[in-house]
């Protein structure tokens, strides 16, 4: 879900800057720039999942959690 918002707002805003679709409240794309935004959003998901092992937010959220010192002490206590 975060990836979609990141791609939609990031790509949409950049294209709005380039093609002049910025408004007071964000951006508004029509016609060719809107179609290009859709193509780039789909390409973002396909390329990142295929060649980089996942999208930016998917990779960030799948990192292993750090073990706290209390958990580390529990693990050491179990060892014979």
Secondary structure as UniProt FT lines:
FT   HELIX           2..19
FT   STRAND          22..23
FT   TURN            24..25
FT   STRAND          26..27
FT   HELIX           32..51
FT   HELIX           56..61
FT   HELIX           69..78
//
